[in-house]
Each structure stands twice: as structure tokens, then as C-alpha cells.
Amino acid sequence: MNAQAKSKNNNVQHHKIAIIGTGFAGLGMAIQLKKSGERDFILFEREAGVGGTWRVNHYPGCACDVQSHLYSFSFEPNPHWSRMYAPQAEIKSYLEACADKYQLMPYIRLNTPITRAQWDETANLWRIQDDNGNEYTANILISGMGGLSTPAYPKIAGLDSFQGKVFHSQQWDHGYDLTGKRVAVIGTGASAIQFVPQIQPKVARLDLYQRTAPWILPKPDRAISGAEQALFKRVPALQQAMRAAIYTSLEARVAGFTINPRLMVIAKRWALKHIRSQIHNPELRRKVTPDYTIGCKRILLSNDYYPALDQPNVDVITTGIQEVRPHSIITTDGQERQVDAIILGTGFAATDPVPRDLVFGRNGVDLAEQWKSGPEAYKGTTVTGFPNLFLIVGPNTGLGHSSMVYMIESQINYILDALKKMDKRRVQVVEVKSQVQAEFNRKIHRQLDESVWNTGGCMSWYRHPVSGKNTSLWPSYTWRFRQITKHFDTEAYHLLPAKEQQATANEPGLSEPIAST
């Protein structure tokens, strides 16, 4: 690795490729770079270890809602998953094992948050600063920052005045004993339905503040026996076959989400049966039954959430919160409830995946500012005005039906092909054409307009709060996304040849150089 390469400023390290994040995206990208023979890269990680969202989310009951055999790298199967749906600790260990196996740790800078990445239009490279005061340059910048990494905090009057314990589910305080406490949980999303059943037996009282009831289906989870694990290890083809079967079954769900939302009535009947079978209190049944089309918001999986709510020490509160006082919560109907702790299960800032004042492109434009009406990219990977920047898990690459790891691998393949073609054709800079990006987004939003996410009668975190556009989800089959990212389509990009080639920039296959403006 060219770890000590320096630019003209001896205090600045230079690398060909800089990667932000060490979750599935960052590690997967680094592994494939090494496999391709590339060694001049660096990974920045703000946490003390690798794992991304599976490191920072460690609340009780945290687990994946996609089957383990599909929610893993295709090139690195794990025959030792203990359950069909892996718990957080196992996924974190899997990612750590990948980093160790492929000897990535020498390339990773832990405890190193990036504070600024600025495109230098004169030098045609990225200038990067970290929180430790170090500076770097890179020809290529790859963002592996996941959309579910920045906690979303509710704007509730008086929350800062609360004198009890307050924490977000992502920053779970395992040192705080909930036993015998009066606990308020705000939010009923994917995290809450996992941790609520874990804490309900311990607390004296649990007030669950629900703004919108989620649709929940049974989770077909089970332990994977030692004999099965041994068989998967001895006969890898069996695990590959299981992965393929899971993929095919999940892909079939696309029809209801995007092609014919009326098909979702089948899932609705299943979900209503799940409520009836697990909740006996008629009033509670009414509270937890959603009033929008199933699939409009994220469909959740759980076998123990409803039984936890149907307990004498739990109250599901559907009245809005007016304010928080030092030791209590006041709802809009004037009721005051004393609480010792508040747990925020309010999710993540998924529609604003890149923080403000972090990434700056041409003319010093802040990516977050360019995206103020909602994130937009070409194939979820490149953004006009931001040369040599590649996003993994970018806008409209999220899924409501299958494994994000499949999408991540598709984007990694696209970026690898881009780097290969840049090297082969001695191209220094690539930047997606604005009209190409605009047309791509017009097409996917036309598809999204007919989807259950846009027609189902709800406002979900999939949709941007300013524009209302669904900037999170891919509106089709995952195999279709893989198809369009199989090859880097140079015709969609402005290409700037390397300096020694600029005199012949009009040779076949090279577009006019990009003007610095």
C-alpha cells in the first residue's frame, strides 16, 4: 500500500482512491479493489472499529430483516449463521472477519471522521480533511456512508429539559438499568419493534408513543442447526442454492410494490390475521391497525412485538406529544405521564444521507445544498457537478423487498469498471452529464409515481420532506439494477484525459475536456 505517499505539501498524504466508511459498502469496495490488484487506497472510519450500521446499532434485539444467506457478500458466504435472520452481533463479527481475511486493517484509519472533502478544479483531485487535523488528496472519492447511519431526533418542546435518562436507540446506553423504571418509547419503526419486546418484561411501565402504526408480518425465523451449518461448509453449492431460492422469493414481491399495488391486499390479509392472532384487546387491535395501504411504509417483521404490547404494563399512546417536562411527558389532550427514561426509536435521516458542509464539488457547491429538494444521482452512483465522486447506497438504491448487499455489489462492479476504463483510456476525470442524470431520474420517478410507496396514502421516510419525492427506493427488480450497472457507460460522462493526453483530447472515445468554471 502507498500509505506514505505525499503530495507537494509534505504534510498531505496522497492516495489514488479514498473511501469513507467501513460497512458493507466500504469493505466490499476495498476487497474488490485488492482483488483487482489495486493497493493505493485508504478507508476512513469515524468509529473505533469496522462494521458501519451493524457496529453503531446494538440495541437489545437488534437483528436483520433479510435472511442471513442473502444479506452477505456473494463472494464470501458464511456457513455458520446461527439463525435464518442474523442478529446484530453476528453481522458485525462477519464484517470484522472480512476485514481480517482480506487484510484491510492497514488501509483503514479508525476514529477518523472526515470533516470536509473538496474538489480541486485546478489539480483535478479531491482534498480531504479529517477530524484529527490531517489532510489528504485523492484522485477518486468513494462514499460508503450508509443511509441508516445518522440518527433522526424528534423536535419536541422541552425535550432538552428532561432530567431523566434520554437516548436514541442507535446510542443505546447498556449501562443504564431499565429494571423497574417508567419508560417512554417514542416511535414505532423497525428498531422499536425489536427492542420493545426485550425491555417490556423488565420495566415497571412502558408508554409507547405511536404516531403511525406499522404493518407487521410474522418473521419466519428459526435457528440453523449445527448439522445444517456443517453441511453448508462441506457442500457450498447447497448454501448457494438456498441464497438463490431466497433471492427469487423476495424478488417476486416487486410485483405488489411497483407493478400492481392492488396485489398488496394479499399481504394485508396476512398482516390483519397476525394482529388478530396475537392481540386480544379490541381497543389495542384498533390502535395498531394501520389506515394506509400495506407497503406504503416499510413492512416490518416480528413475532413478539404484538404480544409485548398486549401486556398490563404497556400503554400504546396515539395522542401527540405536546411537550416534555423535567420528569414527565404531556400529550396534546393535557394528560401528564411521569417517566424515568425516554428512548427515541425515531429512526434515521435517510433522505439526507450526506451531512451539510461535508462534500463540495465544482464551484464550491455543497452536495447537501444541491440536494436540498432531495438527493439525486445517476444510477444512484454519480452526481453531476461532483467529478470523480462515486456513491454506494446513493439516492434511489434502497429496497423495500430484498437485500441491500446485492445492490451494493452491483454498484461496486460499476465503480470497478469505471476505474478500469479510466486507467485503460488514461482518463483523469469523469463527470456524469447533467442531461443524462436528469433523464435517468425522470424515468425512475415516473415508475415510482405508480408504486405503492407513492399511492398508498402515507408519508414515509422514503420520501423527502421538502419535495415529497421518493428519493430512497429503487422502483424495480434488483436484477434490473444489476443489469444497468454491469458496465460503466462512458457515453453518459464527460471525460477529461490525463494531462499528457490533453493535446489529443479529441481522439475517438474521448469527449471534450470539462471546462473549469
C-alpha positions in Angstrom: 0.0 0.0 0.0 1.2 3.5 -0.8 0.4 4.6 2.8 3.2 7.2 3.0 2.8 8.8 -0.5 3.0 12.5 -0.2 1.8 15.4 -2.4 3.9 18.5 -3.0 2.9 19.6 0.5 4.8 17.2 2.7 2.0 17.3 5.3 -0.6 15.9 2.9 -0.9 12.2 2.1 -1.9 11.3 -1.4 -3.8 8.2 -2.4 -5.4 7.2 -5.7 -8.6 6.3 -4.0 -10.2 7.4 -0.7 -13.2 5.5 0.7 -15.4 6.8 3.5 -17.0 4.2 5.7 -16.3 0.5 6.6 -19.7 -1.1 6.5 -20.7 -3.5 3.7 -20.2 -0.7 1.1 -16.7 0.4 2.2 -15.3 -3.0 3.0 -16.9 -4.6 -0.1 -15.3 -1.8 -2.3 -11.9 -2.3 -0.7 -12.0 -6.1 -1.0 -12.7 -5.8 -4.7 -10.0 -3.2 -5.2 -7.5 -5.6 -3.7 -8.7 -8.4 -5.8 -8.2 -6.3 -8.9 -4.6 -5.6 -7.9 -5.2 -2.0 -6.6 -3.2 -1.2 -3.5 -3.2 2.6 -3.4 -6.3 3.3 -1.4 -7.3 4.4 2.1 -10.5 3.9 4.2 -11.8 6.5 6.7 -13.9 5.3 9.6 -15.3 7.6 12.3 -15.9 4.8 14.8 -13.4 2.7 16.7 -13.9 -0.4 14.6 -15.4 -1.6 11.3 -19.0 -2.6 10.7 -20.9 0.5 9.8 -24.5 0.5 10.9 -24.0 -3.0 12.3 -21.4 -1.6 14.7 -23.2 1.5 15.9 -26.7 -0.1 16.3 -26.5 -2.5 19.2 -29.8 -2.1 21.0 -31.4 -5.2 22.6 -33.0 -7.4 19.9 -31.1 -5.8 17.0 -31.2 -8.1 14.0 -31.6 -8.1 10.2 -34.9 -8.4 8.5 -33.4 -10.1 5.4 -32.3 -13.7 5.6 -28.6 -14.2 6.5 -27.7 -16.2 3.5 -28.6 -13.3 1.2 -27.6 -10.5 3.5 -23.9 -11.2 3.0 -21.3 -10.9 0.2 -21.9 -13.3 -2.7 -18.1 -13.9 -2.8 -17.8 -14.5 1.0 -20.6 -16.9 2.1 -20.8 -17.7 5.8 -21.9 -21.3 6.5 -22.0 -20.6 10.3 -25.0 -18.2 10.6 -26.8 -19.3 13.7 -30.3 -18.1 12.6 -32.2 -17.5 9.3 -32.2 -13.8 10.2 -28.8 -12.9 11.8 -28.6 -10.9 15.0 -26.5 -7.8 15.0 -23.5 -9.2 16.8 -23.1 -11.9 14.2 -23.3 -9.5 11.3 -20.7 -7.2 13.0 -18.4 -10.3 13.5 -18.9 -11.3 9.9 -17.7 -7.8 8.7 -14.8 -7.8 11.1 -13.8 -11.3 9.8 -14.0 -10.0 6.2 -11.7 -7.1 7.1 -9.2 -9.5 8.7 -9.3 -12.1 5.9 -8.6 -9.6 3.2 -6.0 -7.8 5.3 -7.7 -4.5 5.1 -6.8 -3.1 8.6 -3.5 -1.5 7.4 -5.6 0.6 4.9 -8.2 1.7 7.5 -8.0 4.8 9.7 -10.2 4.3 12.7 -11.5 7.1 14.9 -11.1 9.3 11.8 -14.2 11.3 10.9 -14.0 13.2 7.7 -14.8 16.9 8.2 -14.5 18.2 4.6 -14.0 16.8 1.1 -13.4 19.5 -1.6 -12.9 19.0 -5.3 -9.9 20.9 -6.5 -10.7 22.1 -10.1 -7.1 23.1 -10.8 -5.4 19.9 -9.7 -8.4 17.7 -10.6 -8.4 15.8 -7.3 -10.2 15.7 -4.0 -8.8 17.5 -1.0 -9.9 15.8 2.2 -9.6 16.9 5.9 -10.2 14.7 8.9 -11.2 15.5 12.5 -7.6 14.9 13.7 -6.3 17.8 11.6 -4.7 15.6 8.9 -5.0 16.4 5.2 -5.2 14.1 2.2 -5.6 14.2 -1.5 -7.2 11.5 -3.7 -7.9 11.1 -7.4 -11.1 9.3 -6.6 -13.5 9.7 -3.7 -15.9 6.8 -2.9 -18.6 7.3 -0.3 -19.7 4.2 1.6 -21.7 6.3 4.2 -24.9 4.3 4.7 -28.3 5.9 4.7 -29.1 4.5 8.1 -26.1 5.9 10.0 -27.3 9.4 11.1 -29.9 9.3 13.9 -33.1 11.4 13.4 -34.1 13.3 16.5 -37.7 14.5 17.0 -38.4 18.2 17.5 -40.4 18.1 20.8 -40.7 21.1 23.0 -38.9 20.7 26.3 -37.0 17.5 25.4 -33.7 19.2 26.4 -35.2 20.0 29.8 -35.9 16.3 30.7 -33.9 15.4 33.8 -34.2 11.6 33.5 -32.3 9.4 31.0 -32.7 10.1 27.3 -31.0 8.2 24.4 -31.6 7.3 20.8 -31.9 3.6 20.0 -28.7 3.8 18.0 -26.8 5.1 21.0 -28.2 2.6 23.5 -26.9 3.0 27.0 -26.3 -0.5 28.2 -25.0 0.8 31.5 -28.4 2.2 32.4 -30.6 -0.4 34.1 -34.2 -0.2 32.9 -35.4 -2.6 35.6 -38.4 -1.2 37.5 -38.3 2.1 35.6 -41.1 4.1 34.0 -40.0 4.2 30.3 -41.4 6.2 27.4 -40.6 4.9 23.9 -41.1 7.4 21.1 -41.5 5.8 17.7 -42.7 2.5 16.3 -40.4 1.8 13.5 -38.0 -1.1 12.7 -35.8 -0.5 15.7 -38.6 -0.1 18.2 -40.4 -3.3 17.3 -37.2 -5.1 18.0 -36.2 -3.6 21.3 -39.7 -3.1 22.9 -40.2 -6.8 23.4 -36.8 -7.0 25.0 -37.3 -4.3 27.6 -41.1 -4.8 28.3 -40.6 -7.6 30.9 -38.1 -5.5 32.8 -39.7 -2.1 33.1 -42.4 -1.1 35.6 -44.4 0.7 32.9 -43.8 1.2 29.2 -45.6 4.1 27.4 -45.2 3.6 23.7 -45.9 6.8 21.7 -47.2 5.8 18.2 -47.7 8.4 15.5 -48.4 5.9 12.7 -49.0 2.2 13.2 -46.6 0.0 11.1 -47.8 -3.0 9.1 -46.2 -6.1 10.6 -45.9 -9.6 9.2 -44.7 -12.8 11.0 -41.0 -13.3 10.9 -40.2 -16.8 9.5 -37.1 -17.0 11.7 -35.6 -20.1 13.2 -32.3 -21.4 14.5 -29.9 -23.0 11.9 -28.7 -26.3 13.4 -25.1 -27.3 13.8 -25.7 -30.1 11.3 -27.0 -27.7 8.7 -24.0 -25.4 9.3 -21.6 -28.3 8.8 -23.4 -29.3 5.6 -23.2 -25.8 4.2 -19.5 -25.8 5.0 -18.9 -29.2 3.3 -21.1 -28.5 0.3 -21.0 -24.8 -0.6 -23.4 -25.4 -3.5 -26.2 -26.1 -1.0 -25.8 -22.6 0.5 -25.6 -21.1 -2.9 -28.9 -22.8 -3.8 -30.5 -21.5 -0.6 -29.3 -18.0 -1.4 -30.7 -18.2 -4.9 -34.1 -19.5 -3.6 -34.3 -16.7 -1.0 -33.4 -14.1 -3.7 -36.1 -15.4 -6.1 -38.8 -15.5 -3.4 -38.0 -11.9 -2.3 -37.8 -10.6 -5.9 -41.4 -11.8 -6.5 -42.5 -9.1 -4.1 -41.7 -6.3 -6.6 -45.0 -7.0 -8.4 -47.1 -5.8 -5.5 -44.8 -2.8 -4.7 -44.4 -1.3 -8.1 -46.3 -3.1 -10.9 -49.8 -3.7 -9.4 -50.2 -2.3 -5.8 -53.6 -4.0 -5.7 -51.8 -7.2 -5.1 -50.8 -5.9 -1.7 -54.3 -7.0 -0.5 -52.9 -10.5 0.0 -50.2 -9.2 2.4 -52.8 -7.1 4.1 -54.9 -10.1 4.9 -51.9 -11.9 6.3 -51.0 -8.9 8.5 -54.5 -8.5 9.8 -54.6 -12.2 10.7 -51.3 -11.6 12.5 -52.9 -8.9 14.6 -56.0 -10.9 15.5 -53.9 -13.9 16.5 -51.6 -12.1 18.8 -53.6 -9.3 20.4 -56.8 -10.0 22.4 -57.7 -6.4 23.5 -60.1 -5.0 20.9 -59.0 -1.4 21.6 -55.4 -2.2 21.2 -56.1 -4.0 18.0 -57.7 -0.8 16.7 -54.7 1.2 17.7 -52.2 -1.0 16.0 -54.1 -1.5 12.8 -52.8 0.9 10.1 -55.1 3.0 7.9 -52.9 3.1 4.8 -52.0 0.6 2.1 -49.6 -2.0 3.3 -46.2 -1.4 1.8 -46.6 2.4 1.6 -44.2 2.5 4.6 -41.6 -0.1 5.4 -43.2 -3.5 6.2 -41.8 -4.9 9.4 -41.3 -8.5 10.6 -41.8 -9.6 14.2 -43.2 -12.5 16.2 -43.0 -10.9 19.6 -43.9 -7.2 19.2 -47.7 -7.5 19.4 -47.6 -9.9 22.4 -45.3 -7.4 24.2 -47.9 -4.6 23.7 -50.7 -6.8 25.0 -49.4 -6.7 28.5 -50.7 -4.9 31.6 -47.6 -2.7 32.0 -47.8 -1.3 28.4 -49.9 1.6 27.1 -49.9 2.4 23.4 -50.5 6.2 23.2 -51.7 7.6 19.9 -52.2 11.1 21.1 -49.5 13.5 20.0 -46.9 14.9 22.4 -47.3 18.5 23.4 -44.2 18.9 25.5 -41.6 17.2 27.7 -41.1 18.4 31.3 -38.3 17.6 33.6 -39.9 14.4 34.8 -42.9 13.8 32.6 -44.5 13.9 29.1 -47.6 16.0 28.4 -49.8 14.9 25.5 -52.0 17.2 23.4 -55.1 16.1 25.3 -53.5 17.5 28.5 -52.6 14.2 30.2 -49.3 14.1 32.1 -47.4 10.9 32.5 -44.4 10.6 34.8 -41.4 8.9 33.3 -37.8 8.0 34.4 -36.4 7.4 30.9 -37.1 8.3 27.3 -35.9 6.1 24.4 -36.0 7.6 21.0 -36.9 5.0 18.4 -37.2 7.7 15.7 -35.1 6.2 13.0 -32.5 7.9 10.8 -32.1 10.8 8.4 -32.3 8.6 5.4 -33.4 11.2 2.9 -30.4 13.4 3.8 -27.6 10.8 3.6 -24.7 13.3 3.2 -24.4 15.9 6.0 -24.2 19.6 5.2 -20.7 21.2 5.0 -19.0 17.9 4.2 -18.7 17.3 0.4 -18.1 20.2 -2.0 -17.9 19.9 -5.8 -17.3 22.3 -8.6 -17.5 26.0 -7.7 -17.5 25.0 -4.0 -21.1 23.8 -4.2 -22.2 21.8 -1.1 -23.7 18.5 -2.1 -26.3 18.8 0.6 -27.3 22.2 -0.7 -27.6 20.8 -4.3 -29.8 18.2 -2.8 -31.9 20.5 -0.7 -35.1 19.4 -2.6 -34.0 15.7 -2.4 -30.9 13.6 -3.3 -30.5 12.8 -7.0 -27.8 10.8 -8.8 -27.2 8.8 -11.9 -27.8 5.1 -11.2 -27.5 6.1 -7.6 -23.8 6.4 -8.0 -22.6 9.6 -9.7 -23.6 13.2 -9.4 -23.2 16.0 -12.0 -21.0 18.7 -10.6 -19.0 16.3 -8.5 -16.3 14.8 -10.6 -14.6 11.5 -9.6 -17.1 11.0 -6.8 -18.8 7.7 -6.5 -21.6 6.9 -4.1 -22.5 3.5 -2.8 -26.1 3.3 -1.4 -26.8 6.6 -3.1 -30.2 8.1 -3.9 -32.9 5.6 -5.1 -30.9 2.5 -4.4 -32.7 1.4 -1.3 -35.1 -1.5 -1.3 -38.4 -2.4 0.3 -38.2 -6.1 -0.6 -34.7 -7.6 -0.7 -31.0 -7.4 0.3 -29.1 -4.1 0.1 -25.9 -6.1 -0.1 -27.0 -7.2 -3.6 -27.4 -3.6 -4.6 -24.1 -2.6 -3.0 -22.2 -5.3 -5.0 -23.9 -4.0 -8.2 -22.6 -0.5 -7.5 -19.1 -1.8 -6.6 -19.0 -3.6 -10.0 -20.0 -0.4 -11.8 -17.2 1.6 -10.0 -14.6 -1.1 -10.7 -15.4 -0.9 -14.4 -15.2 2.9 -14.3 -11.7 2.7 -12.7 -10.7 0.0 -15.2 -11.8 2.1 -18.2 -10.2 5.3 -16.7 -6.9 3.5 -16.4 -7.1 1.8 -19.8 -8.0 5.0 -21.7 -5.9 7.2 -19.4 -8.8 9.3 -18.3 -8.2 11.6 -15.4 -11.7 12.9 -14.6 -15.2 11.5 -15.2 -18.4 13.5 -14.5 -21.9 12.4 -15.4 -23.6 14.7 -17.9 -26.4 16.8 -16.4 -29.0 15.9 -19.0 -28.2 12.2 -18.6 -28.7 12.4 -14.8 -31.9 14.4 -15.3 -33.4 11.9 -17.8 -32.5 8.9 -15.6 -34.3 10.4 -12.6 -37.3 11.4 -14.7 -37.7 7.7 -15.7 -37.4 6.3 -12.2 -39.8 8.8 -10.7 -42.3 8.0 -13.4 -42.1 4.4 -12.2 -42.3 5.5 -8.5 -45.4 7.5 -9.2 -47.3 4.3 -9.8 -45.8 2.4 -6.9 -47.5 1.7 -3.5 -44.9 4.0 -1.9 -46.4 7.0 -3.7 -50.0 5.9 -3.9 -50.6 4.2 -0.6 -51.8 7.1 1.4 -48.9 7.7 3.8 -45.9 9.9 4.2 -42.9 7.7 5.0 -39.2 8.3 5.5 -38.7 7.1 1.9 -40.0 10.5 0.7 -38.1 13.7 1.1 -39.7 16.2 3.5 -39.2 19.2 1.1 -40.1 17.9 -2.3 -42.2 14.8 -1.3 -40.2 12.8 -3.9 -39.3 9.2 -3.1 -35.5 9.7 -3.1 -34.8 6.4 -1.2 -36.1 3.4 -3.1 -35.3 1.6 -6.4 -38.6 1.2 -8.3 -37.9 -2.1 -10.0 -36.3 -5.5 -9.7 -32.8 -5.8 -8.3 -31.6 -7.8 -11.3 -32.6 -4.8 -13.4 -30.3 -2.6 -11.4 -27.5 -5.1 -11.7 -28.1 -5.1 -15.5 -27.8 -1.3 -15.8 -24.6 -1.2 -13.6 -22.9 -4.1 -15.3 -20.7 -1.8 -17.4 -19.6 1.7 -16.9 -21.2 3.6 -19.8 -18.6 6.2 -20.7 -21.0 7.8 -23.2 -23.0 9.2 -20.2 -20.0 11.1 -18.9 -17.7 14.0 -19.7 -14.2 12.5 -19.8 -11.1 14.5 -19.2 -7.9 12.8 -20.4 -4.8 12.7 -18.3 -2.6 15.8 -18.7 -0.2 14.2 -21.1 -3.1 13.3 -23.4 -5.0 16.6 -23.3 -3.3 17.7 -26.6 -5.2 14.8 -28.3 -8.4 15.0 -26.3 -10.5 14.7 -29.5 -9.2 11.3 -30.3 -12.0 8.7 -30.7 -13.7 7.8 -27.4 -12.7 10.9 -25.5 -15.1 13.8 -25.1 -14.1 17.5 -25.0 -12.3 18.3 -21.7 -14.5 19.6 -18.9 -14.2 23.4 -18.6 -13.3 24.6 -15.2 -15.9 27.2 -14.3 
